[in-house]
Amino acid sequence: MLFSMPATAFSLPDWTPALEWDHTLVQTSLYTRHFSPDPEHTNQQDLISLELHNPNNWLAGAAWFKNSYDQPTWYFYAGGSFPFGKPIRG
């Protein structure tokens, strides 16, 4: 029965985020502490991160840092934020 339903019964919501800019976050790490220290660990991460937000609470970002073994590391991400007490827009 599921396969015999018309495709219009499964219309997807308009989820594609608008390409509008609301605000930007620039982040860094001023202090790092390992809870299980190891002589090979470094506490100097040199983190720098840039995060872009749109008015509908969608976000995308990138960060660069040196991990605990002093290896350069990049990560990229995208998603949404759901702040408490604030209505979700579009």
mmCIF file of the C-alpha atoms, coordinates in Angstrom:
data_MODEL
# 
_entry.id   MODEL 
# 
loop_
_atom_site.group_PDB 
_atom_site.id 
_atom_site.type_symbol 
_atom_site.label_atom_id 
_atom_site.label_alt_id 
_atom_site.label_comp_id 
_atom_site.label_asym_id 
_atom_site.label_entity_id 
_atom_site.label_seq_id 
_atom_site.pdbx_PDB_ins_code 
_atom_site.Cartn_x 
_atom_site.Cartn_y 
_atom_site.Cartn_z 
_atom_site.occupancy 
_atom_site.B_iso_or_equiv 
_atom_site.pdbx_formal_charge 
_atom_site.auth_seq_id 
_atom_site.auth_comp_id 
_atom_site.auth_asym_id 
_atom_site.auth_atom_id 
_atom_site.pdbx_PDB_model_num 
ATOM 1  C CA . MET A 1 1  ? 0.000  0.000  0.000  1.00 0.00 ? 1  MET A CA 1 
ATOM 2  C CA . LEU A 1 2  ? 2.842  2.371  0.787  1.00 0.00 ? 2  LEU A CA 1 
ATOM 3  C CA . PHE A 1 3  ? 4.263  2.101  -2.732 1.00 0.00 ? 3  PHE A CA 1 
ATOM 4  C CA . SER A 1 4  ? 0.889  2.754  -4.390 1.00 0.00 ? 4  SER A CA 1 
ATOM 5  C CA . MET A 1 5  ? 0.508  6.237  -2.839 1.00 0.00 ? 5  MET A CA 1 
ATOM 6  C CA . PRO A 1 6  ? 1.068  9.188  -5.167 1.00 0.00 ? 6  PRO A CA 1 
ATOM 7  C CA . ALA A 1 7  ? 4.365  11.043 -4.880 1.00 0.00 ? 7  ALA A CA 1 
ATOM 8  C CA . THR A 1 8  ? 2.553  14.264 -3.958 1.00 0.00 ? 8  THR A CA 1 
ATOM 9  C CA . ALA A 1 9  ? 1.612  12.711 -0.611 1.00 0.00 ? 9  ALA A CA 1 
ATOM 10 C CA . PHE A 1 10 ? 5.276  12.883 0.354  1.00 0.00 ? 10 PHE A CA 1 
ATOM 11 C CA . SER A 1 11 ? 6.076  16.530 -0.342 1.00 0.00 ? 11 SER A CA 1 
ATOM 12 C CA . LEU A 1 12 ? 9.260  17.567 1.403  1.00 0.00 ? 12 LEU A CA 1 
ATOM 13 C CA . PRO A 1 13 ? 9.403  20.775 3.445  1.00 0.00 ? 13 PRO A CA 1 
ATOM 14 C CA . ASP A 1 14 ? 11.357 23.724 2.093  1.00 0.00 ? 14 ASP A CA 1 
ATOM 15 C CA . TRP A 1 15 ? 14.505 22.971 4.101  1.00 0.00 ? 15 TRP A CA 1 
ATOM 16 C CA . THR A 1 16 ? 17.147 24.571 1.903  1.00 0.00 ? 16 THR A CA 1 
ATOM 17 C CA . PRO A 1 17 ? 18.589 27.413 3.987  1.00 0.00 ? 17 PRO A CA 1 
ATOM 18 C CA . ALA A 1 18 ? 18.526 30.933 2.582  1.00 0.00 ? 18 ALA A CA 1 
ATOM 19 C CA . LEU A 1 19 ? 21.901 32.301 1.536  1.00 0.00 ? 19 LEU A CA 1 
ATOM 20 C CA . GLU A 1 20 ? 21.616 35.274 3.860  1.00 0.00 ? 20 GLU A CA 1 
ATOM 21 C CA . TRP A 1 21 ? 24.146 36.392 6.422  1.00 0.00 ? 21 TRP A CA 1 
ATOM 22 C CA . ASP A 1 22 ? 23.117 37.304 9.967  1.00 0.00 ? 22 ASP A CA 1 
ATOM 23 C CA . HIS A 1 23 ? 26.295 37.170 12.056 1.00 0.00 ? 23 HIS A CA 1 
ATOM 24 C CA . THR A 1 24 ? 29.757 35.628 12.281 1.00 0.00 ? 24 THR A CA 1 
ATOM 25 C CA . LEU A 1 25 ? 31.625 34.084 15.199 1.00 0.00 ? 25 LEU A CA 1 
ATOM 26 C CA . VAL A 1 26 ? 35.415 34.030 15.385 1.00 0.00 ? 26 VAL A CA 1 
ATOM 27 C CA . GLN A 1 27 ? 36.690 31.724 18.105 1.00 0.00 ? 27 GLN A CA 1 
ATOM 28 C CA . THR A 1 28 ? 40.022 30.758 19.585 1.00 0.00 ? 28 THR A CA 1 
ATOM 29 C CA . SER A 1 29 ? 41.417 28.718 22.450 1.00 0.00 ? 29 SER A CA 1 
ATOM 30 C CA . LEU A 1 30 ? 43.385 30.697 25.003 1.00 0.00 ? 30 LEU A CA 1 
ATOM 31 C CA . TYR A 1 31 ? 43.863 27.832 27.446 1.00 0.00 ? 31 TYR A CA 1 
ATOM 32 C CA . THR A 1 32 ? 44.004 24.057 27.075 1.00 0.00 ? 32 THR A CA 1 
ATOM 33 C CA . ARG A 1 33 ? 44.294 21.449 29.815 1.00 0.00 ? 33 ARG A CA 1 
ATOM 34 C CA . HIS A 1 34 ? 44.386 17.689 29.384 1.00 0.00 ? 34 HIS A CA 1 
ATOM 35 C CA . PHE A 1 35 ? 42.440 15.763 31.998 1.00 0.00 ? 35 PHE A CA 1 
ATOM 36 C CA . SER A 1 36 ? 44.676 12.719 31.458 1.00 0.00 ? 36 SER A CA 1 
ATOM 37 C CA . PRO A 1 37 ? 48.082 14.315 30.817 1.00 0.00 ? 37 PRO A CA 1 
ATOM 38 C CA . ASP A 1 38 ? 50.698 12.457 28.826 1.00 0.00 ? 38 ASP A CA 1 
ATOM 39 C CA . PRO A 1 39 ? 54.294 13.612 28.278 1.00 0.00 ? 39 PRO A CA 1 
ATOM 40 C CA . GLU A 1 40 ? 53.619 13.530 24.504 1.00 0.00 ? 40 GLU A CA 1 
ATOM 41 C CA . HIS A 1 41 ? 50.672 15.972 24.794 1.00 0.00 ? 41 HIS A CA 1 
ATOM 42 C CA . THR A 1 42 ? 51.018 19.632 24.008 1.00 0.00 ? 42 THR A CA 1 
ATOM 43 C CA . ASN A 1 43 ? 48.744 22.270 25.551 1.00 0.00 ? 43 ASN A CA 1 
ATOM 44 C CA . GLN A 1 44 ? 49.351 24.806 22.765 1.00 0.00 ? 44 GLN A CA 1 
ATOM 45 C CA . GLN A 1 45 ? 46.522 24.207 20.266 1.00 0.00 ? 45 GLN A CA 1 
ATOM 46 C CA . ASP A 1 46 ? 46.504 27.559 18.374 1.00 0.00 ? 46 ASP A CA 1 
ATOM 47 C CA . LEU A 1 47 ? 42.789 27.097 17.571 1.00 0.00 ? 47 LEU A CA 1 
ATOM 48 C CA . ILE A 1 48 ? 41.141 29.534 15.152 1.00 0.00 ? 48 ILE A CA 1 
ATOM 49 C CA . SER A 1 49 ? 37.548 29.057 14.032 1.00 0.00 ? 49 SER A CA 1 
ATOM 50 C CA . LEU A 1 50 ? 35.133 30.962 11.788 1.00 0.00 ? 50 LEU A CA 1 
ATOM 51 C CA . GLU A 1 51 ? 31.391 30.286 11.951 1.00 0.00 ? 51 GLU A CA 1 
ATOM 52 C CA . LEU A 1 52 ? 28.751 31.916 9.690  1.00 0.00 ? 52 LEU A CA 1 
ATOM 53 C CA . HIS A 1 53 ? 25.083 32.131 10.748 1.00 0.00 ? 53 HIS A CA 1 
ATOM 54 C CA . ASN A 1 54 ? 21.982 33.004 8.721  1.00 0.00 ? 54 ASN A CA 1 
ATOM 55 C CA . PRO A 1 55 ? 18.722 34.509 10.062 1.00 0.00 ? 55 PRO A CA 1 
ATOM 56 C CA . ASN A 1 56 ? 17.008 31.065 10.128 1.00 0.00 ? 56 ASN A CA 1 
ATOM 57 C CA . ASN A 1 57 ? 19.508 29.575 12.633 1.00 0.00 ? 57 ASN A CA 1 
ATOM 58 C CA . TRP A 1 58 ? 21.479 27.602 10.025 1.00 0.00 ? 58 TRP A CA 1 
ATOM 59 C CA . LEU A 1 59 ? 25.254 27.717 10.364 1.00 0.00 ? 59 LEU A CA 1 
ATOM 60 C CA . ALA A 1 60 ? 28.460 26.588 8.688  1.00 0.00 ? 60 ALA A CA 1 
ATOM 61 C CA . GLY A 1 61 ? 31.995 26.775 9.953  1.00 0.00 ? 61 GLY A CA 1 
ATOM 62 C CA . ALA A 1 62 ? 35.609 25.750 9.691  1.00 0.00 ? 62 ALA A CA 1 
ATOM 63 C CA . ALA A 1 63 ? 38.375 25.482 12.245 1.00 0.00 ? 63 ALA A CA 1 
ATOM 64 C CA . TRP A 1 64 ? 42.114 24.886 12.310 1.00 0.00 ? 64 TRP A CA 1 
ATOM 65 C CA . PHE A 1 65 ? 44.116 23.776 15.322 1.00 0.00 ? 65 PHE A CA 1 
ATOM 66 C CA . LYS A 1 66 ? 47.020 21.588 16.385 1.00 0.00 ? 66 LYS A CA 1 
ATOM 67 C CA . ASN A 1 67 ? 45.833 18.451 18.132 1.00 0.00 ? 67 ASN A CA 1 
ATOM 68 C CA . SER A 1 68 ? 47.288 17.021 21.346 1.00 0.00 ? 68 SER A CA 1 
ATOM 69 C CA . TYR A 1 69 ? 50.206 15.510 19.409 1.00 0.00 ? 69 TYR A CA 1 
ATOM 70 C CA . ASP A 1 70 ? 51.050 18.807 17.659 1.00 0.00 ? 70 ASP A CA 1 
ATOM 71 C CA . GLN A 1 71 ? 49.560 17.668 14.328 1.00 0.00 ? 71 GLN A CA 1 
ATOM 72 C CA . PRO A 1 72 ? 47.740 20.288 12.206 1.00 0.00 ? 72 PRO A CA 1 
ATOM 73 C CA . THR A 1 73 ? 44.015 19.534 11.999 1.00 0.00 ? 73 THR A CA 1 
ATOM 74 C CA . TRP A 1 74 ? 41.126 21.017 9.999  1.00 0.00 ? 74 TRP A CA 1 
ATOM 75 C CA . TYR A 1 75 ? 37.434 20.408 10.434 1.00 0.00 ? 75 TYR A CA 1 
ATOM 76 C CA . PHE A 1 76 ? 34.397 21.688 8.564  1.00 0.00 ? 76 PHE A CA 1 
ATOM 77 C CA . TYR A 1 77 ? 30.790 21.515 9.679  1.00 0.00 ? 77 TYR A CA 1 
ATOM 78 C CA . ALA A 1 78 ? 27.260 22.686 8.906  1.00 0.00 ? 78 ALA A CA 1 
ATOM 79 C CA . GLY A 1 79 ? 24.004 22.419 10.782 1.00 0.00 ? 79 GLY A CA 1 
ATOM 80 C CA . GLY A 1 80 ? 21.446 24.347 12.741 1.00 0.00 ? 80 GLY A CA 1 
ATOM 81 C CA . SER A 1 81 ? 21.118 25.852 16.175 1.00 0.00 ? 81 SER A CA 1 
ATOM 82 C CA . PHE A 1 82 ? 18.012 25.590 18.322 1.00 0.00 ? 82 PHE A CA 1 
ATOM 83 C CA . PRO A 1 83 ? 18.258 28.238 21.061 1.00 0.00 ? 83 PRO A CA 1 
ATOM 84 C CA . PHE A 1 84 ? 15.966 27.727 24.059 1.00 0.00 ? 84 PHE A CA 1 
ATOM 85 C CA . GLY A 1 85 ? 13.133 30.243 24.303 1.00 0.00 ? 85 GLY A CA 1 
ATOM 86 C CA . LYS A 1 86 ? 13.606 31.506 20.754 1.00 0.00 ? 86 LYS A CA 1 
ATOM 87 C CA . PRO A 1 87 ? 11.093 30.527 18.046 1.00 0.00 ? 87 PRO A CA 1 
ATOM 88 C CA . ILE A 1 88 ? 12.406 28.513 15.090 1.00 0.00 ? 88 ILE A CA 1 
ATOM 89 C CA . ARG A 1 89 ? 12.120 30.570 11.898 1.00 0.00 ? 89 ARG A CA 1 
ATOM 90 C CA . GLY A 1 90 ? 11.513 29.219 8.411  1.00 0.00 ? 90 GLY A CA 1 
# 
